[in-house]
Amino acid sequence: MNRISRHPMRRILAAGVVLVVLVALFVVRLVDIQVVRAAALNEQADEVRSTDPIPVYGTRGEIVDRNGIVLADSVMRYDVALSPKNAKKGPIEREQPDPGDPGKTVRVKVPLEQTAAELGAIVGLTGDQVLGIVAAELADDPDSDFAYVAKLVDVDTYEKIRALDIPWVVQYPHPSRSYPNGAVGGNLLGWVGEDGAAQAGLELGQDACLASEDGEVTYIPSLQDWVEIPGTEVVHKQARNGGKLQLTIDSDLQWEVQRIAEAQRLAVGAEWATVTVMEAKTGKLLAVADVPTVDPNDPAATDSGDRGSRTFTAPFEPGSTFKAVTAASVEDAGKANPLSQIVAGYRYKVGGADVNDSFYHDDTRYTLTGVLIDSSNTGMSKFGEMLTDQQRFEYMQKFGFGRVSEVGFPAEASGDLHGDPADWDDQTRYATMFGQGLTTTAVQIASAYQTIANGGVRMPVQLVEGCTGADGKTTSPEVTGTQVISEQAARETSEMLENVYTKGWLAKDWNIPGYRVAAKTGTAQVPDGNGGYRKEYLVSVSGFAPADDPEFVVSVSIMNAVKMNSSAASAPVFQQVMSQVLKKYRTIPSGAAAPDLPETW
């Protein structure tokens, strides 16, 4: 019994001795690694660690329309890089089918020259060019661990490079910009360069919202395939995504308005055209069409002059659409009403000014309404002179002329009110009453008609609904209306513009059944930049509907319509666009007929 009981005890003692020996070996190994060879091992780790910081790209924010439809977003592309110091180590091993037995594979050595040629063929370089990248980097730094071979390659290219299984080649995700709707709103959106920097349009103007911030990391790669070893990444700078920009634009309406504008531009042989659609009660832009337009996916395919938004950046003399502003100002000042009377002839000479109408007529006993219907320059001059130059100048400013809109679009023009009234000569004094001798932008004209349509309250022009940052917080523009003219002056001006619509020479061309519409045409001379005028004209229409409860403003400008150089070129665009807007938003038809005001007395 005692002899039998001693055997387990021996086994326990033997196991204890073995355990002590193993622990001793581990301790010796640990001391060797952490103390004796620590410096050498750290140096080896540093050799394989990615010493050059690797960029980690933040994602640029989306641009969406009022309904959340994406107009600009980021798609994944890849940057291709290599490790010069690992590439120089020579051939790599690769498994290939065994020539003697197709069912088996063999490992073969592939020389650097071959792998460089294979990689170059995919990214559009020669093998020698790839080897040149390696050599140049090593010449600058014998321990160079990073060099770009190509940037922003697509997924197909990425997969082809990955299939090569070259251990010293790695591909990094790099978000790139995409515009899924192509040229829809292209002139507004702008674009970004290959380096991700904003170049034009809202991309540039709203860069503070959209821009991301890149980060930087380093890591230890596997010596076998240069892939990051898990847990070795060191973040030197955290990447940050950009915010989402929501516009007031309706992308479906934008597409339709661009289509209508471009069809008419081609039909009349015009240089360019703009169409602005604005909510009358809010000042929000629903569509801003500039044709020709640009596809932000390929801006170089469009002439440089057609890449921006002329609605904001191209000032012009507005012509007779501006007469509504003068009439509203005279009304608000209490100097006239729709039935006020003057006598106007074909020509009006006063001081150093010489004004004439576009058509000959004898002295005519016009009402203010009749002056607008016949678009008489001489008649409007007699009403305009009821105000001092300073009064009219201040009204222009309150309507938003002479300064950029609240949108703050990149390169937006302020227009020119021909300096201060003290600088005006007699001809300028009178010309500014009927839309010559000063310049405005298309968006300013639309805003002025919005003011009249909205009971005299001008709302800030709004193209951006808001920006939602990466933290989820949304910021929106401050919106406060300004009473520019009285509600009565706005209503009476609207009624006069309704009579222009129903009795003017284009009444049949722009009729929209079921709705009361207030509108005015314009045919303006175009400055040549040398103090004179070109032979071409800019023709336009601006108005709003339903006039009895205004909801929408539409403003059209067409430059040099060679086949129809009159407002008849712009009227069909106004009619089609306004009809489309009223239909799209299911606007209730007008309940009563427009007032019938006398043209003469």
VOZA-390381 format. One record per residue (C-alpha): residue number from 1; residue in one letter; chain; z, y, x. Coordinates in pm, whole numbers, m for minus. Each point is the difference from the previous one (the first is absolute). Example, Ala and Ser with C-alpha at 12.3 -4.5 7.8 and 13.67 -1.06 7.14 Angstrom:
// residues 2
   num   residuo   cadena       up    north     east
     1         A        A      780     m450     1230
     2         S        A      m66      344      137
// end
This chain:
// residues 601
   num   residuo   cadena       up    north     east
     1         M        A        0        0        0
     2         N        A       88      252      281
     3         R        A     m312      m93      197
     4         I        A     m221       61     m300
     5         S        A      155      342      m74
     6         R        A      m67      127      351
     7         H        A     m387       m8      m38
     8         P        A      m26      291     m250
     9         M        A      219      209      224
    10         R        A     m234      m58      294
    11         R        A     m298      104     m209
    12         I        A      176      322     m101
    13         L        A       84       82      362
    14         A        A     m360      m71      106
    15         A        A     m138      226     m273
    16         G        A      240      274      104
    17         V        A     m116      m21      360
    18         V        A     m366       21     m110
    19         L        A       78      303     m220
    20         V        A      175      179      285
    21         V        A     m296      m66      229
    22         L        A     m248      137     m262
    23         V        A      205      312      m58
    24         A        A       20       55      373
    25         L        A     m377      m30       27
    26         F        A      m51      253     m284
    27         V        A      243      241      164
    28         V        A     m177      m31      333
    29         R        A     m337       57     m172
    30         L        A      132      300     m193
    31         V        A      141      159      317
    32         D        A     m331      m66      174
    33         I        A     m199      172     m279
    34         Q        A      232      290      m76
    35         V        A      131       73      348
    36         V        A     m184     m166      287
    37         R        A     m356       39     m131
    38         A        A       53      272     m263
    39         A        A     m197      267      183
    40         A        A     m294     m230       69
    41         L        A      m16     m127     m356
    42         N        A       23      353     m145
    43         E        A     m286      101      223
    44         Q        A     m208     m290     m128
    45         A        A       77       99     m360
    46         D        A     m102      356       69
    47         E        A     m328     m126      139
    48         V        A      m93     m171     m324
    49         R        A      150      263     m231
    50         S        A     m257      237     m152
    51         T        A       83      299      221
    52         D        A     m240      241     m175
    53         P        A      130       98     m345
    54         I        A     m211     m154     m276
    55         P        A      m79      233     m293
    56         V        A      119     m105     m343
    57         Y        A     m208      193     m250
    58         G        A      150      155     m308
    59         T        A     m218      m12     m311
    60         R        A     m156      326     m120
    61         G        A       88       75     m363
    62         E        A     m229      m59     m296
    63         I        A     m178      271     m196
    64         V        A      m14      m83     m371
    65         D        A     m136      178     m306
    66         R        A      205      113     m301
    67         N        A       m7     m356     m139
    68         G        A       97     m172      324
    69         I        A     m353     m114       90
    70         V        A      m26      m23      379
    71         L        A     m243      247      158
    72         A        A      107      m47      362
    73         D        A      203     m277      158
    74         S        A       51     m188      323
    75         V        A     m165     m333       81
    76         M        A       95     m227      286
    77         R        A     m205       15      316
    78         Y        A       92     m127      345
    79         D        A       15      132      353
    80         V        A     m100     m254      268
    81         A        A      193       12      328
    82         L        A       34     m212      310
    83         S        A      249      m50      283
    84         P        A     m177       78      329
    85         K        A      273     m161      212
    86         N        A      m23     m324     m199
    87         A        A     m379        6      m14
    88         K        A      m21       13      380
    89         K        A      191     m328       32
    90         G        A     m329     m180      m40
    91         P        A     m135     m276     m226
    92         I        A      164      m95     m325
    93         E        A       22     m349     m149
    94         R        A     m169      m72     m327
    95         E        A      m38     m319     m205
    96         Q        A     m360     m101      m62
    97         P        A     m168     m311     m148
    98         D        A      m33     m282      253
    99         P        A     m373      m40       81
   100         G        A       55     m372       53
   101         D        A      195      m51     m320
   102         P        A      m49      261     m277
   103         G        A      310     m131     m173
   104         K        A      217      116      287
   105         T        A       65      331      173
   106         V        A       42       91      363
   107         R        A      157      303      164
   108         V        A     m239      198      216
   109         K        A       46      307      216
   110         V        A     m193      308     m117
   111         P        A      m59      267      267
   112         L        A       84      366      m56
   113         E        A     m370       96        9
   114         Q        A      m73     m225     m297
   115         T        A      293      113     m214
   116         A        A      m85      365       75
   117         A        A     m359      m60     m112
   118         E        A      116     m177     m318
   119         L        A      237      283      m90
   120         G        A     m256      268       82
   121         A        A     m266     m160     m218
   122         I        A      226       36     m303
   123         V        A      110      362       57
   124         G        A     m337      133      119
   125         L        A       60        2      375
   126         T        A     m146     m197      288
   127         G        A      214     m237      197
   128         D        A      m26      234      297
   129         Q        A      132      287     m210
   130         V        A      304     m204     m102
   131         L        A       58      m95      364
   132         G        A      m38      368       87
   133         I        A      284       89     m238
   134         V        A      220     m258      172
   135         A        A      m95      120      348
   136         A        A       48      368      m81
   137         E        A      347      m57     m143
   138         L        A      107     m213      296
   139         A        A     m129      262      241
   140         D        A      232      255     m159
   141         D        A      290     m242      m39
   142         P        A       m2     m352      150
   143         D        A      259     m102     m261
   144         S        A     m186      148     m296
   145         D        A       78     m198     m312
   146         F        A     m198      186     m264
   147         A        A     m351      138      m53
   148         Y        A     m209       53     m314
   149         V        A     m331     m182      m32
   150         A        A      m91      118     m352
   151         K        A      163      185     m286
   152         L        A      m16      m26     m378
   153         V        A     m192     m327      m19
   154         D        A      m29     m166     m340
   155         V        A      153     m326     m119
   156         D        A     m315     m200       74
   157         T        A        4      118      362
   158         Y        A      371      m68       20
   159         E        A      m52     m362     m107
   160         K        A     m281      m55      252
   161         I        A      215      130      284
   162         R        A      297     m209     m107
   163         A        A     m221     m312        1
   164         L        A      m71       55      372
   165         D        A      368      m77       69
   166         I        A       14      216      313
   167         P        A      370       24       92
   168         W        A      m27      342      166
   169         V        A     m166      161     m304
   170         V        A      207      129     m291
   171         Q        A      m88      191     m318
   172         Y        A      223      259     m165
   173         P        A      m15      110     m365
   174         H        A     m129      357      m33
   175         P        A      m26      147     m353
   176         S        A     m324      189      m60
   177         R        A     m116      232     m280
   178         S        A     m209     m115     m293
   179         Y        A     m139      183     m303
   180         P        A      m65     m268     m265
   181         N        A     m182      236     m239
   182         G        A     m241      126      264
   183         A        A     m129      349      m70
   184         V        A      211       52     m316
   185         G        A      204      307       88
   186         G        A     m117      m26      360
   187         N        A      m24      376       51
   188         L        A      360       32     m113
   189         L        A      144     m298      186
   190         G        A     m144       72      343
   191         W        A       42     m272      261
   192         V        A      184     m107      314
   193         G        A     m146      m73      343
   194         E        A       m1     m334      180
   195         D        A      319      105      174
   196         G        A      169       42     m339
   197         A        A       15      379       23
   198         A        A      m80      190     m322
   199         Q        A     m330      189       20
   200         A        A      m70      175     m331
   201         G        A       85       44     m366
   202         L        A      324     m120     m152
   203         E        A       42     m247      284
   204         L        A       47      304      222
   205         G        A      162      239     m246
   206         Q        A      257     m255     m117
   207         D        A       51     m168      336
   208         A        A      372       76      m10
   209         C        A       26     m232     m301
   210         L        A     m247     m268      107
   211         A        A       56      m29      374
   212         S        A      179     m303      139
   213         E        A      188      m15      328
   214         D        A      m73     m270      254
   215         G        A      271     m199      173
   216         E        A       24     m177      337
   217         V        A      128     m343      103
   218         T        A       10     m224      306
   219         Y        A       57     m377        9
   220         I        A      m12     m305      223
   221         P        A     m320     m203      m54
   222         S        A      m44     m370       54
   223         L        A     m162      m75      335
   224         Q        A     m210     m265     m171
   225         D        A     m171      203     m269
   226         W        A      138      357       38
   227         V        A      148      m15     m350
   228         E        A      330      179      m61
   229         I        A      306     m217       52
   230         P        A      219       37     m311
   231         G        A      310      210       52
   232         T        A     m131      184      308
   233         E        A     m139      308     m176
   234         V        A      155      334       92
   235         V        A      m73      288     m241
   236         H        A      m25      330      189
   237         K        A     m116      203     m298
   238         Q        A       m3      m99     m366
   239         A        A     m330       36     m188
   240         R        A       m1      200     m325
   241         N        A     m249      m27     m288
   242         G        A     m157      304     m165
   243         G        A       60      115     m357
   244         K        A     m217      m48     m309
   245         L        A     m192      306     m117
   246         Q        A      m76       18     m372
   247         L        A     m273      239     m115
   248         T        A      m62      163     m336
   249         I        A     m361     m124       17
   250         D        A     m125     m261     m246
   251         S        A     m224     m220      215
   252         D        A     m205     m131     m294
   253         L        A      m72      355     m116
   254         Q        A      m65      105      360
   255         W        A     m269     m266       31
   256         E        A     m167      107     m323
   257         V        A        7      371       86
   258         Q        A     m146      m67      345
   259         R        A     m277     m206     m162
   260         I        A      m89      276     m247
   261         A        A        9      270      268
   262         E        A     m213     m191      247
   263         A        A     m260      m93     m263
   264         Q        A      m46      366      m94
   265         R        A        1      116      361
   266         L        A     m290     m231       74
   267         A        A     m178       88     m325
   268         V        A       m3      375       74
   269         G        A      m40      m31      378
   270         A        A      328      176       80
   271         E        A      168       19      340
   272         W        A      342      m92     m134
   273         A        A      215        8     m311
   274         T        A      368       m1      m90
   275         V        A      172      m93     m325
   276         T        A      369       59      m63
   277         V        A      196     m149     m289
   278         M        A      351      135      m58
   279         E        A      269      m46     m261
   280         A        A       32      331     m185
   281         K        A      373      m23      m62
   282         T        A      111     m129      342
   283         G        A     m250      113      262
   284         K        A      m37     m361      116
   285         L        A     m341      m96      136
   286         L        A     m147     m307     m169
   287         A        A     m325       m4      196
   288         V        A     m143      199      288
   289         A        A     m360     m101       65
   290         D        A     m193      123      302
   291         V        A     m354     m126       39
   292         P        A     m142     m111      233
   293         T        A      317     m191       71
   294         V        A      132     m208      288
   295         D        A      112     m360       29
   296         P        A      319       14      210
   297         N        A      m72     m354      122
   298         D        A     m299      142      188
   299         P        A       18      382       19
   300         A        A     m261       17      277
   301         A        A     m264     m113     m251
   302         T        A       33      336     m181
   303         D        A     m116      337      135
   304         S        A      294      193      139
   305         G        A      m50      284     m249
   306         D        A       43     m239     m293
   307         R        A      318     m174      115
   308         G        A      254      253     m126
   309         S        A       93      128     m345
   310         R        A     m198      316      m76
   311         T        A      215       38     m312
   312         F        A      274      121      232
   313         T        A     m179      108      317
   314         A        A     m325      174     m102
   315         P        A       53      355     m135
   316         F        A     m281      156     m204
   317         E        A      m68      302     m217
   318         P        A       75     m140     m348
   319         G        A     m225      224     m208
   320         S        A       38       24     m375
   321         T        A      269     m267      m43
   322         F        A      226      269      148
   323         K        A      m68      232     m293
   324         A        A      255     m194     m203
   325         V        A      266      107      253
   326         T        A      m96      368      m30
   327         A        A       m6      m22     m380
   328         A        A      341     m169       m8
   329         S        A      145      264      234
   330         V        A     m130      290     m213
   331         E        A      135     m176     m309
   332         D        A      345      m54      152
   333         A        A       22      363      110
   334         G        A      m57      108     m360
   335         K        A     m325      178       81
   336         A        A     m230     m209     m218
   337         N        A      m26     m290     m245
   338         P        A     m286     m228     m110
   339         L        A     m132      270     m238
   340         S        A       26      296      240
   341         Q        A     m324      197       24
   342         I        A     m218      143      278
   343         V        A     m365       92       41
   344         A        A     m173     m164      296
   345         G        A     m356       22      122
   346         Y        A     m199     m212      243
   347         R        A      114      215      294
   348         Y        A      324      182       70
   349         K        A       21      247      286
   350         V        A      340      148       75
   351         G        A      103      166      324
   352         G        A     m152     m207      279
   353         A        A      m28     m312     m216
   354         D        A     m321     m128     m156
   355         V        A       50     m285     m247
   356         N        A     m263     m174     m208
   357         D        A      m27     m297     m233
   358         S        A     m202     m316       64
   359         F        A     m220       82     m301
   360         Y        A     m146      327     m128
   361         H        A      141      154     m318
   362         D        A       33      342     m156
   363         D        A      340      159      m50
   364         T        A      203     m256     m192
   365         R        A      316       56     m201
   366         Y        A      202     m292      131
   367         T        A      341     m129      m94
   368         L        A      197     m160      282
   369         T        A      m92     m333     m159
   370         G        A     m369       93       10
   371         V        A       25       97      368
   372         L        A      124     m352       78
   373         I        A     m260     m169     m222
   374         D        A     m291      188      160
   375         S        A      175        2      340
   376         S        A      m75      369       45
   377         N        A       95      137      342
   378         T        A      m32      357     m118
   379         G        A      212      m66     m308
   380         M        A      273     m173      200
   381         S        A       m4      289      247
   382         K        A       81      243     m281
   383         F        A      292     m214     m112
   384         G        A      117      m71      355
   385         E        A       23      368       90
   386         M        A      265       39     m272
   387         L        A      240     m140      265
   388         T        A       72      151      339
   389         D        A     m119     m192      305
   390         Q        A      359      m77       87
   391         Q        A       71     m141     m346
   392         R        A     m301     m231       13
   393         F        A       91     m105      354
   394         E        A      351      m95     m108
   395         Y        A     m134     m199     m295
   396         M        A     m233     m188      236
   397         Q        A      293      m89      220
   398         K        A      210     m115     m294
   399         F        A     m287     m225     m112
   400         G        A       16     m163      345
   401         F        A     m295      161      175
   402         G        A       19      111      361
   403         R        A      237     m278      109
   404         V        A      m12     m375       41
   405         S        A      112     m217     m289
   406         E        A      331     m183       m7
   407         V        A     m185     m317      106
   408         G        A      m26      125      357
   409         F        A     m306     m216       65
   410         P        A      m99      m15      371
   411         A        A     m235      289       88
   412         E        A       39      136     m355
   413         A        A     m152      347      m35
   414         S        A      188      290     m154
   415         G        A     m306      190     m117
   416         D        A      m50      367       69
   417         L        A       73      285     m241
   418         H        A     m188      232      232
   419         G        A      311      131      163
   420         D        A      231      246     m172
   421         P        A     m122      217     m290
   422         A        A       31      299      231
   423         D        A     m280     m157      206
   424         W        A     m240      m47     m291
   425         D        A     m308      217      m23
   426         D        A     m146       83     m340
   427         Q        A     m240     m296       m3
   428         T        A      280     m244       84
   429         R        A      226      156     m259
   430         Y        A     m245      m79     m279
   431         A        A     m142     m325      142
   432         T        A      345     m158        2
   433         M        A       19       53     m376
   434         F        A     m274     m255      m61
   435         G        A       57     m245      283
   436         Q        A     m195      139      295
   437         G        A      134      170      311
   438         L        A      289     m248       25
   439         T        A       29     m370       69
   440         T        A      199     m275     m167
   441         T        A       20     m378       23
   442         A        A      m84     m244     m276
   443         V        A      363     m102      m39
   444         Q        A      102      367      m41
   445         I        A     m250       47     m283
   446         A        A      128     m315     m171
   447         S        A      356      130       37
   448         A        A      m93      336     m157
   449         Y        A     m147     m175     m305
   450         Q        A      310     m220      m15
   451         T        A      208      318      m23
   452         I        A     m202      131     m293
   453         A        A        5     m341     m171
   454         N        A      377      m31       44
   455         G        A      104      311     m191
   456         G        A      m18      217      311
   457         V        A      235     m220      206
   458         R        A     m140     m100      335
   459         M        A      126     m337      123
   460         P        A       m2      m87      371
   461         V        A     m309     m200       89
   462         Q        A      117     m357       57
   463         L        A     m182     m282      176
   464         V        A      303     m197      119
   465         E        A      237     m159     m251
   466         G        A      254      m97      263
   467         C        A       83     m188      319
   468         T        A      219     m310        1
   469         G        A      147      m58      343
   470         A        A       79     m330      166
   471         D        A      357       48     m121
   472         G        A     m119        0     m364
   473         K        A       75      367      m62
   474         T        A     m272      205     m172
   475         T        A      m63      369       58
   476         S        A     m227      202     m229
   477         P        A     m139      355       13
   478         E        A      198      267     m179
   479         V        A     m188      114     m311
   480         T        A       79      336     m161
   481         G        A     m249      190     m215
   482         T        A      m64      375       27
   483         Q        A      m91      224     m295
   484         V        A     m310      181      124
   485         I        A     m123      149     m327
   486         S        A      154       10     m346
   487         E        A      m46     m284     m245
   488         Q        A     m196      236     m226
   489         A        A     m235      106      280
   490         A        A      m57     m366       90
   491         R        A      m70      m95     m364
   492         E        A     m244      286      m56
   493         T        A     m180      m71      328
   494         S        A      m28     m363     m104
   495         E        A     m149      100     m335
   496         M        A     m261      216      174
   497         L        A      m90     m291      230
   498         E        A      m40     m220     m308
   499         N        A     m261      245     m127
   500         V        A     m177      m22      335
   501         Y        A       m8     m376      m49
   502         T        A     m131       14     m359
   503         K        A     m236      300       29
   504         G        A     m109       10      363
   505         W        A     m345     m105      116
   506         L        A      124     m348       98
   507         A        A      168      m77     m333
   508         K        A     m225     m301      m68
   509         D        A       20     m133      357
   510         W        A      376      m35       25
   511         N        A      103      m74     m359
   512         I        A      282     m255      m39
   513         P        A       19      m98     m370
   514         G        A      344        8     m159
   515         Y        A      169      221      258
   516         R        A       48      371       44
   517         V        A      m89       97      356
   518         A        A       49      323      195
   519         A        A     m233       49      297
   520         K        A     m191      246      214
   521         T        A     m300      m41      227
   522         G        A      m73      168      330
   523         T        A     m300       57      223
   524         A        A      111      154      328
   525         Q        A     m181      132      301
   526         V        A       95     m169      326
   527         P        A       89      212      307
   528         D        A     m212      m64      307
   529         G        A      277       89      243
   530         N        A     m179      310      121
   531         G        A       92      242     m276
   532         G        A     m282     m109     m230
   533         Y        A      m73     m280     m242
   534         R        A     m200     m319       19
   535         K        A     m277      m62     m250
   536         E        A      184     m308     m129
   537         Y        A      266       12     m272
   538         L        A      321     m182      m81
   539         V        A        9      m92     m368
   540         S        A      319      m91     m180
   541         V        A      186      m66     m324
   542         S        A      373       12      m63
   543         G        A      184      m66     m324
   544         F        A      260     m195     m191
   545         A        A       44     m211     m313
   546         P        A      112      m42     m270
   547         A        A       13      379      m16
   548         D        A      246       m3     m292
   549         D        A      247     m210      206
   550         P        A     m130      m15      358
   551         E        A       50     m323      191
   552         F        A     m263       m3      273
   553         V        A     m181      245      228
   554         V        A     m338      m86      151
   555         S        A     m168      215      263
   556         V        A     m346      m71      144
   557         S        A     m178      162      296
   558         I        A     m349      m91      123
   559         M        A     m149      152      314
   560         N        A     m372       78       16
   561         A        A     m136     m205     m288
   562         V        A     m361       52      105
   563         K        A     m150     m169     m307
   564         M        A      215      193     m249
   565         N        A      164      298      167
   566         S        A      202      119     m298
   567         S        A      313      m98     m188
   568         A        A     m213     m245     m195
   569         A        A       42     m228      303
   570         S        A      379       m5      m24
   571         A        A       36      m10     m381
   572         P        A      m90     m371      m40
   573         V        A      259      m96      260
   574         F        A      266      200     m183
   575         Q        A      m98     m160     m330
   576         Q        A       m2     m357      133
   577         V        A      321       32      199
   578         M        A      195      174     m277
   579         S        A     m124     m256     m253
   580         Q        A      111     m282      228
   581         V        A      345      153       52
   582         L        A       60       62     m371
   583         K        A     m109     m355      m80
   584         K        A      198     m165      281
   585         Y        A      326      163     m100
   586         R        A      m64      m41     m374
   587         T        A       35      370      m69
   588         I        A       40       92     m365
   589         P        A     m307      193     m129
   590         S        A       37      363     m103
   591         G        A      118       60     m351
   592         A        A     m174      331      m73
   593         A        A     m313      189       99
   594         A        A       m4      256      279
   595         P        A       50      367     m101
   596         D        A     m319      200      m52
   597         L        A       28      328      189
   598         P        A     m262      279      m10
   599         E        A     m209       58      311
   600         T        A     m103      357      m81
   601         W        A      110      287     m220
// end
